């Protein structure tokens, strides 16, 4: 059974920082692309960042220079370090795991990030 467990969300003032974690079980973690999506109220879910099994990384333009994605295969965990947070970053953040070779993809339950003064 696959499970993606997110943690680290919360409330922060503009300019603050948060680090999200996603620990996976039930998958061959090192073979999967890991990523983060977010969905703001009334908007569609959108890709924030991803890191492939080969450590190639991509970011949405809106978070470049502020967010950093990383992974620790020994801990089956992916991270999203978020700095200089803005109110427009407020959303539910979802962990994603996908594999083209295994033709599977999964989402976590989501964690709320709220940026407000």
Rosetta blueprint (number, residue, H / E / L):
1 X L
2 X L
3 X E
4 X E
5 X E
6 X E
7 X E
8 X L
9 X L
10 X E
11 X E
12 X E
13 X L
14 X L
15 X L
16 X L
17 X L
18 X E
19 X E
20 X E
21 X E
22 X E
23 X E
24 X E
25 X E
26 X L
27 X L
28 X L
29 X H
30 X H
31 X H
32 X L
33 X E
34 X E
35 X E
36 X E
37 X E
38 X E
39 X E
40 X L
41 X L
42 X L
43 X L
44 X L
45 X L
46 X E
47 X E
48 X E
49 X E
50 X E
51 X E
52 X L
53 X L
54 X L
55 X L
56 X L
57 X E
58 X E
59 X E
60 X L
61 X L
62 X L
63 X L
64 X L
65 X L
66 X L
67 X E
68 X E
69 X E
70 X E
71 X E
72 X E
73 X H
74 X H
75 X H
76 X L
77 X E
78 X E
79 X E
80 X E
81 X E
82 X E
83 X L
84 X L
85 X L
86 X L
87 X H
88 X H
89 X H
90 X L
91 X E
92 X E
93 X E
94 X E
95 X E
96 X E
97 X E
98 X E
99 X E
100 X L
101 X L
102 X L
103 X L
104 X E
105 X E
106 X E
107 X E
108 X L
109 X L
110 X L
111 X E
112 X E
113 X E
114 X E
115 X E
116 X L
117 X L
